[in-house]
Amino acid sequence: MDALYQEFMKAAHRAGNEHLMLCSSGNMSWRIGDKVMISGTGSWLPTIQKEKIAVLNLADGTSLNGIKPSMENGFHLGVLRNRPDANVVLHFQSEYATTVACMKNKPTNFNVTAEVPCHVGKEIPVIPYFRPGSPELAQAVVEALKDHDSCLLTNHGQVVCGKDFNAAFEKAMFFEMACRIIVQSGMNYTVLTEQEIKDLDKYVLGKITD
């Protein structure tokens, strides 16, 4: 079990190293069989230690080690229950994704570079504002991530899921990159066409065969 804690802490510290969050603004979870490791309430991911990592029963959310989980545990558990292909959920208030989340006129197409449709998703749902930690937010995130790997929370931040830490971080970091391009362009940016995205599916991802 100690090795699993170490792996979780390594990933959490990575969030800080990659500048994906500030202070206690982010949270993350990792499915391990029928259990879930999740950052504890009020924890700072860049410096998190074992004493701030909750271990929950995936089925009912009960804390198995007495540590209170992040207030966003509702959508972490919901996504992991609904997505057997996803073992990691990351939620960050990364600088540029959160900037875009706070825009009055938010973009609906984030496909500014090939990395977005290839790794983050061709479509990234934008969820209306709900109070952090609320059942409404949890339900909205779970619904959005039923058939997407990433979503943007209005006035809040980003949520991604992946098969492992590397896959999830890749999505979060490329989404942050896309949002940085959008912001730094002064909203004067271009996106890939449907045909260009289809070509990526065929020639880069190998999803389409003649």
Order of alpha helices (4+ residues) and beta strands (2+ residues): alpha-beta-beta-beta-alpha-beta-alpha-beta-alpha-beta-beta-alpha-alpha
